[in-house]
């Protein structure tokens, strides 16, 4: 049985939007065209996800397969929900961009970045994933350069990231990994790839670039560069198959420290953008902790938290962006009193902020609970850092809410309430956040199947770790009689 190549259309469609941006004309017409392209991309991504879910053992007909003899783009249990998630985040960010922000957001770079991110999530080759991850840095750097913002710090850290990423992939995932002394090369490659993941995700001591970038870049571009958590995908695809257990433990400890440190830093920030950056750092660190512990419960929680944090923090960032569109740059030292004039923004700010810390009834609750259980099972003492980070993040969210939306009466001469575009984005994200909290079972089962897929690659790839499979004996595959591909998770 052959199916329609929705995935390839989803990857290629944003490139058509890039071509649209090259044509000069009325700004509103050009914006509408870009929204149509982004909406079509979202439609294709959802169709590809549903197709994979309903017919998981069927390979879709693709142009790439006909030309190259193999399928370059293919969904896996890990990436299947991440592709429509990434497309949704891009569409809602573009939709919620008001006229006052249109000139600051380069639609062409956003659409090109969307293509690269979707292609990264849909690629099955580690080498191709590494190349796409390296290319994905270019739009963010170009945005800083075009705005005449400082680029030295971002360029330095991303240069280190790209170098470690490409060399580590060459040693660990290519023909070079089979040369004499392969175990030693695997160890070196694991360390280099761990370093690349630490830099890309902003783990301590490589965290300084992220608040600096969020502060100086176009906020919409910055949100879309970090919230899909492409760096976490690099950890799953590139690091987990070859890293040894001690390497993962060291990485887990650094991530735990980063989660607590970033949560503390978010409390003392006076700029909303920097507060958002540290809140994101804390949440993304928790996701990495679950991966690096390599336990079934922790990894399931991390995969759930990945999706919930991406949704919640994108909404949180869009709310701060909407506040800036109305009031300009604000300080968290002073009360702004915005709730009376924009109550929907206030409610959404609180909802997304609490969802990011796993508040009961939101989509992040189950993932946070599983992650805490997994961490406490493996690192019972240091695992308290997760609980501490969650508490500090909650305090930071409430503190920012009171500063921005309460405290005084503000008089305005024009309406600053939400526009219909922002309302559509707010309602969509709110429904997903609350719906995922009320009925989490489908997402939880999907992430459990993804853990089974990671389990397959984890115990099959590293020849130097024969004892690694023991921790997985308590979590057998959903169908023990099926033969599953270690790359795509599909039956052979």
TIVEXVO-843197 format. One record per residue (C-alpha): residue in three letters; residue number from 1; z negated, x negated, y negated. Coordinates in nm, 4 decimals, padded with zeros to 6 digits, m for minus. Last residue first. Layout:
BEGIN
  residuo  num         Z         X         Y
      ALA  NUM         Z         X         Y
...
//
This chain:
BEGIN
  residuo  num         Z         X         Y
      UNK  492  m00.8405  m01.0711   00.4711
      UNK  491  m01.0878  m00.8324   00.3165
      UNK  490  m01.1378  m00.8669  m00.0562
      UNK  489  m01.4200  m01.0625  m00.2250
      UNK  488  m01.1709  m01.2432  m00.4472
      UNK  487  m01.2561  m01.6058  m00.3976
      UNK  486  m01.4787  m01.6240  m00.0910
      UNK  485  m01.2496  m01.3758   00.0893
      UNK  484  m01.4493  m01.1339   00.2965
      UNK  483  m01.4418  m01.0807   00.6686
      UNK  482  m01.6065  m00.7496   00.7446
      UNK  481  m01.8552  m00.6970   01.0301
      UNK  480  m02.1655  m00.7578   00.8170
      UNK  479  m02.0765  m00.4738   00.5789
      UNK  478  m02.3207  m00.4698   00.2854
      UNK  477  m02.3681  m00.8437   00.3218
      UNK  476  m02.7105  m00.9697   00.4332
      UNK  475  m03.0011  m01.0174   00.1883
      UNK  474  m03.3046  m01.1605   00.3653
      UNK  473  m03.0893  m01.4366   00.5165
      UNK  472  m02.9893  m01.5481   00.1661
      UNK  471  m03.2673  m01.7994   00.1139
      UNK  470  m03.1670  m01.9744   00.4352
      UNK  469  m02.8059  m02.0285   00.3279
      UNK  468  m02.8917  m02.3319   00.1146
      UNK  467  m03.0173  m02.5327   00.4099
      UNK  466  m02.6790  m02.6918   00.4785
      UNK  465  m02.6456  m02.8209   00.1180
      UNK  464  m02.4065  m03.1194   00.1220
      UNK  463  m02.0990  m02.9199   00.2194
      UNK  462  m02.1116  m02.7123  m00.1028
      UNK  461  m01.8548  m02.4310  m00.0813
      UNK  460  m01.9417  m02.1840   00.1930
      UNK  459  m02.3049  m02.0953   00.1218
      UNK  458  m02.2541  m02.0288  m00.2497
      UNK  457  m01.9066  m01.8769  m00.2214
      UNK  456  m02.0219  m01.6055   00.0185
      UNK  455  m02.3468  m01.5425  m00.1668
      UNK  454  m02.1511  m01.4951  m00.4893
      UNK  453  m01.9584  m01.2169  m00.3149
      UNK  452  m02.2780  m01.0595  m00.1846
      UNK  451  m02.4178  m01.0789  m00.5366
      UNK  450  m02.1117  m00.8874  m00.6593
      UNK  449  m02.1797  m00.6171  m00.4028
      UNK  448  m02.5312  m00.5860  m00.5441
      UNK  447  m02.3859  m00.5645  m00.8948
      UNK  446  m02.1746  m00.2634  m00.7952
      UNK  445  m02.4745  m00.1018  m00.6281
      UNK  444  m02.6806  m00.1407  m00.9460
      UNK  443  m02.4026  m00.0040  m01.1657
      UNK  442  m02.3655   00.3046  m00.9499
      UNK  441  m02.7463   00.3548  m00.9289
      UNK  440  m02.8340   00.3301  m01.2985
      UNK  439  m02.8385   00.7045  m01.3806
      UNK  438  m03.0779   00.7646  m01.6721
      UNK  437  m03.0612   00.4097  m01.8062
      UNK  436  m02.6854   00.3779  m01.7724
      UNK  435  m02.6448   00.7109  m01.9474
      UNK  434  m02.8709   00.6006  m02.2344
      UNK  433  m02.6832   00.2767  m02.3046
      UNK  432  m02.3387   00.4194  m02.2283
      UNK  431  m02.3987   00.7268  m02.4437
      UNK  430  m02.5333   00.5125  m02.7286
      UNK  429  m02.2330   00.2797  m02.7115
      UNK  428  m01.9887   00.5674  m02.7448
      UNK  427  m02.1938   00.7488  m03.0107
      UNK  426  m02.2191   00.4375  m03.2295
      UNK  425  m01.8508   00.3449  m03.1993
      UNK  424  m01.7412   00.6997  m03.2818
      UNK  423  m01.9909   00.7162  m03.5709
      UNK  422  m01.8625   00.3882  m03.7112
      UNK  421  m01.5100   00.5243  m03.7248
      UNK  420  m01.6353   00.8521  m03.8736
      UNK  419  m01.8039   00.6769  m04.1629
      UNK  418  m02.1800   00.6164  m04.1733
      UNK  417  m02.3784   00.7075  m04.4843
      UNK  416  m02.3512   00.4962  m04.7976
      UNK  415  m02.2817   00.7817  m05.0369
      UNK  414  m02.2426   00.6741  m05.3977
      UNK  413  m02.4875   00.6248  m05.6867
      UNK  412  m02.7757   00.4887  m05.4778
      UNK  411  m03.1534   00.5016  m05.5220
      UNK  410  m03.3676   00.3278  m05.2603
      UNK  409  m03.7136   00.4524  m05.1680
      UNK  408  m03.9414   00.1935  m05.0138
      UNK  407  m04.0769   00.0517  m04.6889
      UNK  406  m03.8275   00.1638  m04.4257
      UNK  405  m03.4783   00.0875  m04.2917
      UNK  404  m03.4240  m00.2871  m04.3219
      UNK  403  m03.7772  m00.4276  m04.3072
      UNK  402  m03.9086  m00.1698  m04.0599
      UNK  401  m03.6165  m00.2288  m03.8228
      UNK  400  m03.6450  m00.6069  m03.8507
      UNK  399  m04.0132  m00.5959  m03.7499
      UNK  398  m03.9392  m00.3597  m03.4631
      UNK  397  m03.6672  m00.5882  m03.3275
      UNK  396  m03.8799  m00.9027  m03.3668
      UNK  395  m04.1769  m00.7398  m03.1903
      UNK  394  m03.9546  m00.6398  m02.8991
      UNK  393  m03.8096  m00.9886  m02.8783
      UNK  392  m04.1600  m01.1347  m02.8674
      UNK  391  m04.2581  m00.9068  m02.5792
      UNK  390  m03.9412  m00.9819  m02.3825
      UNK  389  m03.9856  m01.3549  m02.4319
      UNK  388  m04.3461  m01.3406  m02.3123
      UNK  387  m04.2479  m01.1509  m01.9980
      UNK  386  m03.9703  m01.4001  m01.9252
      UNK  385  m04.2030  m01.6946  m01.9987
      UNK  384  m04.4435  m01.5547  m01.7394
      UNK  383  m04.1953  m01.6858  m01.4840
      UNK  382  m04.3336  m02.0338  m01.5497
      UNK  381  m04.6306  m01.9533  m01.3282
      UNK  380  m04.4712  m01.7385  m01.0556
      UNK  379  m04.1513  m01.9450  m01.0260
      UNK  378  m03.9692  m01.8012  m00.7211
      UNK  377  m04.1162  m01.4519  m00.6756
      UNK  376  m04.2068  m01.4212  m01.0443
      UNK  375  m03.8451  m01.4968  m01.1378
      UNK  374  m03.7015  m01.2388  m00.8988
      UNK  373  m03.9467  m00.9685  m01.0054
      UNK  372  m03.8821  m01.0363  m01.3734
      UNK  371  m03.5059  m01.0206  m01.3136
      UNK  370  m03.5311  m00.6965  m01.1200
      UNK  369  m03.7356  m00.5338  m01.3975
      UNK  368  m03.5005  m00.6556  m01.6705
      UNK  367  m03.1949  m00.5292  m01.4846
      UNK  366  m03.3510  m00.1883  m01.4263
      UNK  365  m03.4548  m00.1419  m01.7907
      UNK  364  m03.1374  m00.2676  m01.9623
      UNK  363  m02.9460   00.0615  m01.9434
      UNK  362  m03.2102   00.2477  m02.1404
      UNK  361  m03.4775   00.4913  m02.0228
      UNK  360  m03.7532   00.2331  m02.0196
      UNK  359  m03.6989  m00.0465  m02.2788
      UNK  358  m03.5135  m00.3431  m02.1300
      UNK  357  m03.5295  m00.5886  m02.4220
      UNK  356  m03.1686  m00.5303  m02.5295
      UNK  355  m03.2171  m00.1549  m02.4993
      UNK  354  m03.4935  m00.1733  m02.7622
      UNK  353  m03.2591  m00.3345  m03.0135
      UNK  352  m02.9753  m00.0983  m02.9277
      UNK  351  m03.1887   00.2115  m02.9776
      UNK  350  m03.3645   00.0860  m03.2918
      UNK  349  m03.0424  m00.0077  m03.4676
      UNK  348  m02.8817   00.3181  m03.3474
      UNK  347  m03.1601   00.5281  m03.4988
      UNK  346  m03.1435   00.3390  m03.8272
      UNK  345  m02.7644   00.3507  m03.8452
      UNK  344  m02.7728   00.7255  m03.7875
      UNK  343  m03.0287   00.7664  m04.0671
      UNK  342  m02.8000   00.6154  m04.3341
      UNK  341  m02.9290   00.7201  m04.6788
      UNK  340  m03.2944   00.7888  m04.5967
      UNK  339  m03.3010   00.5027  m04.3452
      UNK  338  m03.1998   00.2326  m04.5929
      UNK  337  m03.5414   00.1459  m04.7383
      UNK  336  m03.4647  m00.2254  m04.7951
      UNK  335  m03.8082  m00.3850  m04.7487
      UNK  334  m03.8122  m00.7518  m04.8441
      UNK  333  m03.8552  m01.0769  m04.6505
      UNK  332  m03.5849  m00.9692  m04.4078
      UNK  331  m03.3274  m01.0727  m04.6642
      UNK  330  m02.9985  m00.8981  m04.7336
      UNK  329  m02.6369  m01.0073  m04.7726
      UNK  328  m02.4275  m00.7167  m04.8973
      UNK  327  m02.5806  m00.3706  m04.9225
      UNK  326  m02.3158  m00.1433  m04.7753
      UNK  325  m02.0963  m00.3734  m04.5655
      UNK  324  m02.4067  m00.5783  m04.4822
      UNK  323  m02.5693  m00.2688  m04.3291
      UNK  322  m02.2558  m00.2057  m04.1212
      UNK  321  m02.2624  m00.5649  m03.9956
      UNK  320  m02.6284  m00.5280  m03.8981
      UNK  319  m02.5320  m00.2146  m03.7031
      UNK  318  m02.2363  m00.3924  m03.5422
      UNK  317  m02.4706  m00.6689  m03.4277
      UNK  316  m02.7089  m00.4248  m03.2602
      UNK  315  m02.4182  m00.2436  m03.0955
      UNK  314  m02.2855  m00.5729  m02.9616
      UNK  313  m02.6393  m00.6598  m02.8591
      UNK  312  m02.6811  m00.3416  m02.6562
      UNK  311  m02.3472  m00.3533  m02.4748
      UNK  310  m02.3594  m00.7241  m02.3916
      UNK  309  m02.7288  m00.7009  m02.3016
      UNK  308  m02.6664  m00.4158  m02.0589
      UNK  307  m02.3731  m00.5850  m01.8850
      UNK  306  m02.5435  m00.9230  m01.8420
      UNK  305  m02.8767  m00.7572  m01.7590
      UNK  304  m02.7214  m00.5964  m01.4517
      UNK  303  m02.5780  m00.9313  m01.3390
      UNK  302  m02.9111  m01.1035  m01.4050
      UNK  301  m03.1056  m00.8381  m01.2138
      UNK  300  m02.8783  m00.8769  m00.9130
      UNK  299  m02.9121  m01.2539  m00.9395
      UNK  298  m03.2917  m01.2371  m00.9482
      UNK  297  m03.3131  m01.0019  m00.6516
      UNK  296  m03.0712  m01.2050  m00.4392
      UNK  295  m03.2205  m01.5463  m00.5198
      UNK  294  m03.0042  m01.8205  m00.6714
      UNK  293  m03.2725  m01.9186  m00.9262
      UNK  292  m02.9879  m02.0416  m01.1476
      UNK  291  m02.8170  m01.7064  m01.1700
      UNK  290  m03.1307  m01.5152  m01.2701
      UNK  289  m03.2237  m01.7774  m01.5283
      UNK  288  m02.8734  m01.7599  m01.6748
      UNK  287  m02.9179  m01.3931  m01.7612
      UNK  286  m03.2562  m01.4660  m01.9192
      UNK  285  m03.0955  m01.7326  m02.1366
      UNK  284  m02.8366  m01.4772  m02.2534
      UNK  283  m03.1206  m01.2529  m02.3701
      UNK  282  m03.3060  m01.5228  m02.5649
      UNK  281  m02.9889  m01.6570  m02.7205
      UNK  280  m02.8878  m01.3042  m02.8269
      UNK  279  m03.2169  m01.2525  m03.0072
      UNK  278  m03.1717  m01.5954  m03.1648
      UNK  277  m02.8274  m01.5038  m03.2968
      UNK  276  m02.9400  m01.1595  m03.4185
      UNK  275  m03.2250  m01.3177  m03.6181
      UNK  274  m02.9742  m01.5630  m03.7611
      UNK  273  m02.7552  m01.2728  m03.8712
      UNK  272  m03.0471  m01.0761  m04.0135
      UNK  271  m03.1563  m01.3673  m04.2381
      UNK  270  m03.5326  m01.4068  m04.2819
      UNK  269  m03.5955  m01.5486  m03.9361
      UNK  268  m03.9572  m01.5896  m03.8235
      UNK  267  m03.9664  m01.3523  m03.5266
      UNK  266  m03.6260  m01.4553  m03.3916
      UNK  265  m03.7616  m01.8086  m03.3503
      UNK  264  m04.0253  m01.6891  m03.1039
      UNK  263  m03.7638  m01.5126  m02.8925
      UNK  262  m03.5453  m01.8241  m02.9081
      UNK  261  m03.8318  m02.0390  m02.7751
      UNK  260  m03.9195  m01.7976  m02.4932
      UNK  259  m03.5641  m01.7608  m02.3659
      UNK  258  m03.4901  m02.1298  m02.4266
      UNK  257  m03.7874  m02.2353  m02.2137
      UNK  256  m03.6707  m02.0129  m01.9312
      UNK  255  m03.3168  m02.1494  m01.9654
      UNK  254  m03.4382  m02.5071  m01.9464
      UNK  253  m03.6457  m02.4205  m01.6383
      UNK  252  m03.3474  m02.2509  m01.4742
      UNK  251  m03.1228  m02.5506  m01.5390
      UNK  250  m03.3751  m02.7780  m01.3703
      UNK  249  m03.3926  m02.5366  m01.0764
      UNK  248  m03.0135  m02.5168  m01.0518
      UNK  247  m02.9866  m02.8930  m01.0318
      UNK  246  m03.2582  m02.9049  m00.7650
      UNK  245  m03.0666  m02.6492  m00.5549
      UNK  244  m02.7385  m02.8335  m00.5640
      UNK  243  m02.4458  m02.7257  m00.7811
      UNK  242  m02.1071  m02.6734  m00.6142
      UNK  241  m02.0374  m02.2996  m00.5822
      UNK  240  m02.2921  m02.1981  m00.8504
      UNK  239  m02.1477  m02.4098  m01.1315
      UNK  238  m01.7818  m02.3127  m01.1736
      UNK  237  m01.7467  m01.9402  m01.1061
      UNK  236  m02.0977  m01.8122  m01.1785
      UNK  235  m02.1893  m02.0562  m01.4559
      UNK  234  m01.8490  m02.0153  m01.6221
      UNK  233  m01.9030  m01.6388  m01.6171
      UNK  232  m02.2310  m01.6957  m01.8025
      UNK  231  m02.0367  m01.8846  m02.0701
      UNK  230  m01.8126  m01.5820  m02.1135
      UNK  229  m02.1156  m01.3932  m02.2359
      UNK  228  m01.9169  m01.0922  m02.3698
      UNK  227  m02.1597  m01.1084  m02.6682
      UNK  226  m02.0664  m01.4565  m02.7952
      UNK  225  m01.7132  m01.4670  m02.9362
      UNK  224  m01.6923  m01.0929  m03.0006
      UNK  223  m02.0011  m01.0945  m03.2208
      UNK  222  m01.8833  m01.4044  m03.4084
      UNK  221  m01.5429  m01.2516  m03.4832
      UNK  220  m01.7086  m00.9370  m03.6202
      UNK  219  m01.9505  m01.1450  m03.8255
      UNK  218  m01.6768  m01.3536  m03.9856
      UNK  217  m01.8202  m01.7016  m03.9349
      UNK  216  m02.0940  m01.8704  m04.1421
      UNK  215  m02.4228  m01.7260  m04.0113
      UNK  214  m02.3018  m01.6661  m03.6562
      UNK  213  m02.1822  m02.0283  m03.6348
      UNK  212  m02.5070  m02.1805  m03.7636
      UNK  211  m02.7142  m01.9557  m03.5367
      UNK  210  m02.4975  m02.0747  m03.2421
      UNK  209  m02.4625  m02.4454  m03.3204
      UNK  208  m02.8344  m02.5195  m03.3065
      UNK  207  m02.8795  m02.4299  m02.9401
      UNK  206  m02.7937  m02.7532  m02.7598
      UNK  205  m03.1543  m02.8644  m02.6987
      UNK  204  m03.2188  m02.5919  m02.5817
      UNK  203  m02.9567  m02.3582  m02.4369
      UNK  202  m02.6699  m02.2477  m02.6592
      UNK  201  m02.4595  m02.0698  m02.3977
      UNK  200  m02.1638  m02.3045  m02.4411
      UNK  199  m02.3849  m02.6152  m02.4490
      UNK  198  m02.5877  m02.5242  m02.1396
      UNK  197  m02.2726  m02.4226  m01.9524
      UNK  196  m02.1070  m02.7568  m02.0296
      UNK  195  m02.4173  m02.9500  m01.9224
      UNK  194  m02.4280  m02.7544  m01.5975
      UNK  193  m02.0623  m02.8417  m01.5484
      UNK  192  m02.1350  m03.2110  m01.5973
      UNK  191  m02.4358  m03.2062  m01.3633
      UNK  190  m02.2426  m03.0226  m01.0924
      UNK  189  m01.9490  m03.2626  m01.1257
      UNK  188  m02.1804  m03.5599  m01.0771
      UNK  187  m02.3335  m03.4014  m00.7670
      UNK  186  m01.9930  m03.3003  m00.6314
      UNK  185  m01.8689  m03.6544  m00.6923
      UNK  184  m02.1610  m03.7901  m00.4886
      UNK  183  m02.0842  m03.5489  m00.2048
      UNK  182  m01.7134  m03.6388  m00.2132
      UNK  181  m01.7729  m04.0052  m00.1481
      UNK  180  m01.4112  m04.0516  m00.0459
      UNK  179  m01.1804  m03.8067  m00.2195
      UNK  178  m01.1959  m03.4306  m00.1661
      UNK  177  m01.3222  m03.3405  m00.5143
      UNK  176  m01.0147  m03.5018  m00.6711
      UNK  175  m00.7998  m03.2214  m00.5271
      UNK  174  m00.9637  m02.9842  m00.7730
      UNK  173  m01.2937  m02.7964  m00.8075
      UNK  172  m01.5693  m03.0556  m00.8497
      UNK  171  m01.4199  m03.3621  m01.0124
      UNK  170  m01.1539  m03.1892  m01.2224
      UNK  169  m01.3938  m02.9065  m01.3057
      UNK  168  m01.6525  m03.1545  m01.4314
      UNK  167  m01.3897  m03.3359  m01.6396
      UNK  166  m01.2665  m03.0114  m01.7975
      UNK  165  m01.6056  m02.8586  m01.8701
      UNK  164  m01.7781  m03.1757  m01.9864
      UNK  163  m01.4990  m03.2458  m02.2358
      UNK  162  m01.4760  m02.8832  m02.3506
      UNK  161  m01.8505  m02.8578  m02.4111
      UNK  160  m01.8727  m03.1898  m02.5950
      UNK  159  m01.5893  m03.0798  m02.8241
      UNK  158  m01.7590  m02.7402  m02.8655
      UNK  157  m02.0762  m02.9117  m02.9842
      UNK  156  m01.8975  m03.1367  m03.2318
      UNK  155  m01.6580  m02.8695  m03.3615
      UNK  154  m01.9389  m02.6218  m03.4250
      UNK  153  m02.1439  m02.8813  m03.6110
      UNK  152  m01.8515  m03.0110  m03.8172
      UNK  151  m01.6941  m02.6759  m03.9042
      UNK  150  m01.8634  m02.5837  m04.2327
      UNK  149  m01.6944  m02.2743  m04.3791
      UNK  148  m01.3563  m02.2825  m04.5515
      UNK  147  m01.2938  m01.9255  m04.4265
      UNK  146  m00.9774  m02.0428  m04.2501
      UNK  145  m01.1663  m02.3340  m04.0923
      UNK  144  m01.4418  m02.1082  m03.9585
      UNK  143  m01.1888  m01.8659  m03.8130
      UNK  142  m00.9882  m02.1538  m03.6643
      UNK  141  m01.2965  m02.2728  m03.4775
      UNK  140  m01.3573  m01.9275  m03.3325
      UNK  139  m00.9911  m01.8854  m03.2360
      UNK  138  m00.9836  m02.2309  m03.0656
      UNK  137  m01.2916  m02.1973  m02.8405
      UNK  136  m01.1074  m01.9716  m02.5950
      UNK  135  m00.8669  m02.2552  m02.5111
      UNK  134  m01.1460  m02.4441  m02.3329
      UNK  133  m01.2527  m02.1361  m02.1377
      UNK  132  m00.8887  m02.0772  m02.0460
      UNK  131  m00.8575  m02.4287  m01.9063
      UNK  130  m01.1823  m02.3943  m01.7098
      UNK  129  m01.0764  m02.0587  m01.5635
      UNK  128  m00.7401  m02.2056  m01.4639
      UNK  127  m00.9161  m02.4887  m01.2783
      UNK  126  m01.1582  m02.2457  m01.1128
      UNK  125  m00.8640  m02.0363  m00.9818
      UNK  124  m00.9137  m01.6592  m00.9467
      UNK  123  m00.8412  m01.5547  m01.3042
      UNK  122  m00.9313  m01.2037  m01.4224
      UNK  121  m01.2384  m01.2959  m01.6284
      UNK  120  m01.0539  m01.5811  m01.7976
      UNK  119  m00.7446  m01.3670  m01.8600
      UNK  118  m00.9622  m01.1033  m02.0278
      UNK  117  m01.1281  m01.3662  m02.2468
      UNK  116  m00.7991  m01.5294  m02.3436
      UNK  115  m00.6335  m01.1981  m02.4285
      UNK  114  m00.9343  m01.0878  m02.6324
      UNK  113  m00.9298  m01.4146  m02.8263
      UNK  112  m00.5666  m01.3501  m02.9156
      UNK  111  m00.6611  m01.0003  m03.0302
      UNK  110  m00.9463  m01.1296  m03.2474
      UNK  109  m00.7327  m01.4111  m03.3871
      UNK  108  m00.4602  m01.1665  m03.4894
      UNK  107  m00.7089  m00.9218  m03.6369
      UNK  106  m00.8462  m01.1778  m03.8807
      UNK  105  m01.1654  m01.0113  m04.0035
      UNK  104  m01.2514  m01.0894  m04.3662
      UNK  103  m00.9687  m00.8854  m04.5174
      UNK  102  m01.0665  m00.5758  m04.3211
      UNK  101  m01.4358  m00.5911  m04.4124
      UNK  100  m01.4361  m00.3610  m04.7178
      UNK   99  m01.1868  m00.1378  m04.5392
      UNK   98  m01.4362  m00.0683  m04.2625
      UNK   97  m01.4406  m00.2375  m03.9219
      UNK   96  m01.5927   00.0068  m03.6726
      UNK   95  m01.2639   00.0492  m03.4852
      UNK   94  m01.2097  m00.3251  m03.4528
      UNK   93  m01.5592  m00.3721  m03.3110
      UNK   92  m01.5180  m00.0684  m03.0849
      UNK   91  m01.1914  m00.2007  m02.9419
      UNK   90  m01.3205  m00.5545  m02.8860
      UNK   89  m01.6381  m00.4376  m02.7122
      UNK   88  m01.4402  m00.1961  m02.4952
      UNK   87  m01.1967  m00.4662  m02.3812
      UNK   86  m01.4876  m00.6894  m02.2827
      UNK   85  m01.6535  m00.4087  m02.0863
      UNK   84  m01.3210  m00.3128  m01.9247
      UNK   83  m01.2912  m00.6720  m01.7892
      UNK   82  m01.6610  m00.7130  m01.7058
      UNK   81  m01.6665  m00.4166  m01.4667
      UNK   80  m01.4329  m00.5869  m01.2129
      UNK   79  m01.5425  m00.9458  m01.2840
      UNK   78  m01.8083  m00.9962  m01.0175
      UNK   77  m01.6616  m00.7737  m00.7473
      UNK   76  m01.3324  m00.9506  m00.8023
      UNK   75  m01.0271  m00.8609  m01.0093
      UNK   74  m00.7037  m01.0528  m00.9731
      UNK   73  m00.4735  m01.2399  m01.2058
      UNK   72  m00.2642  m01.5328  m01.0791
      UNK   71  m00.1335  m01.3395  m00.7745
      UNK   70   00.0747  m01.5696  m00.5579
      UNK   69   00.4452  m01.6405  m00.4990
      UNK   68   00.4965  m01.7577  m00.8549
      UNK   67   00.7590  m01.5168  m00.9919
      UNK   66   00.6977  m01.2133  m00.7719
      UNK   65   00.3228  m01.2626  m00.7716
      UNK   64   00.3182  m01.3028  m01.1497
      UNK   63   00.5067  m00.9778  m01.1974
      UNK   62   00.2342  m00.8022  m01.0089
      UNK   61   00.2109  m00.5489  m00.7270
      UNK   60  m00.1530  m00.4592  m00.6792
      UNK   59  m00.3501  m00.5947  m00.3847
      UNK   58  m00.5251  m00.3325  m00.1755
      UNK   57  m00.8659  m00.3816  m00.0155
      UNK   56  m01.0686  m00.2487  m00.3090
      UNK   55  m00.8782   00.0818  m00.3358
      UNK   54  m01.1085   00.3144  m00.5308
      UNK   53  m01.3047   00.0435  m00.7107
      UNK   52  m01.0052  m00.1838  m00.7750
      UNK   51  m00.8005   00.1061  m00.9102
      UNK   50  m01.0917   00.2208  m01.1242
      UNK   49  m01.1243  m00.1276  m01.2734
      UNK   48  m00.7498  m00.1623  m01.3310
      UNK   47  m00.7403   00.1800  m01.4994
      UNK   46  m01.0352   00.0840  m01.7211
      UNK   45  m00.8571  m00.2365  m01.8240
      UNK   44  m00.5308  m00.0515  m01.8891
      UNK   43  m00.7057   00.2034  m02.1134
      UNK   42  m00.8933  m00.0710  m02.2996
      UNK   41  m00.5683  m00.2578  m02.3628
      UNK   40  m00.4096   00.0651  m02.4865
      UNK   39  m00.7009   00.1073  m02.7282
      UNK   38  m00.6558  m00.2493  m02.8538
      UNK   37  m00.2838  m00.1903  m02.9073
      UNK   36  m00.3503   00.1414  m03.0817
      UNK   35  m00.6175  m00.0218  m03.2969
      UNK   34  m00.3736  m00.2947  m03.3935
      UNK   33  m00.1177  m00.0354  m03.4949
      UNK   32  m00.3763   00.1509  m03.7011
      UNK   31  m00.4689  m00.1686  m03.8829
      UNK   30  m00.1050  m00.2408  m03.9622
      UNK   29  m00.0627   00.1099  m04.1026
      UNK   28  m00.3782   00.0757  m04.3129
      UNK   27  m00.2707  m00.2624  m04.4511
      UNK   26   00.0784  m00.1480  m04.5505
      UNK   25   00.3319  m00.4106  m04.4550
      UNK   24   00.3670  m00.7672  m04.3346
      UNK   23   00.4610  m00.8275  m03.9744
      UNK   22   00.2737  m01.1155  m03.8123
      UNK   21  m00.0163  m00.8854  m03.7228
      UNK   20   00.2114  m00.6883  m03.4906
      UNK   19   00.2910  m01.0040  m03.2963
      UNK   18  m00.0813  m01.0525  m03.2323
      UNK   17  m00.0974  m00.6912  m03.1150
      UNK   16   00.1692  m00.7679  m02.8583
      UNK   15  m00.0544  m01.0495  m02.7392
      UNK   14  m00.3304  m00.7903  m02.6999
      UNK   13  m00.1153  m00.6112  m02.4365
      UNK   12  m00.0681  m00.9104  m02.2033
      UNK   11  m00.4129  m00.9128  m02.0436
      UNK   10  m00.4427  m00.5352  m02.0053
      UNK    9  m00.0858  m00.5134  m01.8767
      UNK    8  m00.1636  m00.7754  m01.6129
      UNK    7  m00.4647  m00.5760  m01.4995
      UNK    6  m00.2753  m00.2481  m01.4801
      UNK    5  m00.0359  m00.3891  m01.2207
      UNK    4   00.0390  m00.0562  m01.0398
      UNK    3  m00.0540  m00.0321  m00.6741
      UNK    2   00.0926  m00.1354  m00.3428
      UNK    1   00.0000   00.0000   00.0000
//
